[in-house]
Amino acid sequence: MASENVMGCPVIASAIKDRALKTDIITWAKALIDKSKEPIDDSKVAAALRKEVEKKYKITWNVIVGKGGLISAVAHEQEKFIYFQYKSHDILVFKTYEQFVKPPASKKK
């Protein structure tokens, strides 16, 4: 079912042509999962991976980490989507269009 294998990870679907971006995402995901203590908190892995991706590739990235297969339909920027597996985790990373992201509301004191 995987369309390719990158760094030992089956890539189920990818629209990323930039090899460095694809490699960075997979490298960071593997490192975060490997250093996490059991039981692994998928939401913490997703938040940490998003932070890494946005640090290098700017904002509006979304990350979903789970087990048991992810089924989704998402709107993403062209060539900014990857869905792969590592160990027992399914990882979905995609960049949304910046014009659809509302800035956080400022808090009044």
C-alpha positions in Angstrom: 0.0 0.0 0.0 2.9 2.4 0.7 3.9 4.4 -2.4 7.5 4.7 -1.3 9.9 4.0 1.6 11.9 6.9 3.1 14.4 6.3 5.8 12.7 3.0 6.8 9.2 4.5 6.9 6.5 3.5 4.6 5.0 6.6 3.0 1.4 6.0 2.3 0.7 9.3 0.5 2.8 12.4 -0.2 2.6 15.5 -2.3 6.0 16.7 -1.1 8.5 17.0 -3.9 11.1 18.8 -1.8 13.3 15.9 -0.6 14.8 18.0 2.3 11.4 18.8 3.6 10.2 15.2 3.5 13.5 14.0 5.1 13.3 16.6 7.9 9.7 15.7 8.8 10.4 12.0 8.9 13.7 12.5 10.8 12.0 14.7 13.5 9.1 12.3 13.8 11.3 9.3 14.3 13.5 11.1 16.9 10.5 12.3 18.9 8.9 8.9 19.0 12.1 7.2 19.8 12.9 9.5 22.7 9.4 9.4 24.2 8.7 7.1 27.1 6.1 4.4 27.0 3.2 4.8 26.8 3.8 7.4 24.1 1.5 10.4 24.2 0.6 10.9 20.5 -0.7 14.5 21.1 2.7 15.5 22.7 4.6 14.0 19.7 2.3 15.9 17.3 2.8 19.2 19.1 6.5 18.8 19.3 6.7 17.8 15.6 4.6 20.8 14.6 6.9 23.1 16.6 10.0 21.7 14.8 8.4 22.0 11.3 7.2 25.5 11.9 10.6 26.6 13.3 12.2 25.8 10.0 9.4 26.0 7.4 7.2 28.8 8.9 3.6 28.7 10.3 0.3 27.0 9.4 1.4 23.3 9.6 -0.9 20.7 11.1 0.3 17.4 12.6 -1.8 14.4 13.5 -0.2 11.4 15.2 -2.3 8.3 16.0 -2.5 4.5 15.9 -4.7 2.2 14.0 -4.8 4.0 10.6 -5.9 7.6 10.0 -8.6 8.4 7.5 -8.8 12.0 6.5 -9.6 14.6 3.9 -7.7 17.8 4.3 -7.2 21.0 2.3 -3.4 21.7 2.0 -1.0 23.8 0.1 0.3 22.3 -3.1 3.2 19.9 -2.4 2.8 20.3 1.4 1.3 17.0 2.5 2.7 13.7 3.8 1.2 10.7 5.5 3.6 8.0 6.7 4.1 5.3 9.4 6.8 4.8 12.0 6.6 1.9 14.4 3.0 1.6 15.3 2.3 5.3 14.7 0.5 6.9 11.7 1.8 10.5 11.1 -0.1 13.1 8.9 1.6 16.4 8.3 0.2 19.1 6.1 0.4 22.9 5.6 -2.8 24.9 5.4 -3.3 28.0 3.4 -2.3 31.0 5.5 -5.2 33.1 4.4 -7.6 30.6 6.1 -5.8 30.9 9.4 -7.2 33.5 11.7 -4.7 35.2 14.0 -5.3 34.5 17.7 -7.6 37.0 19.4 -5.8 39.5 21.6 -6.7 39.3 25.2 -7.9 42.5 26.9 -6.9 43.0 30.5 
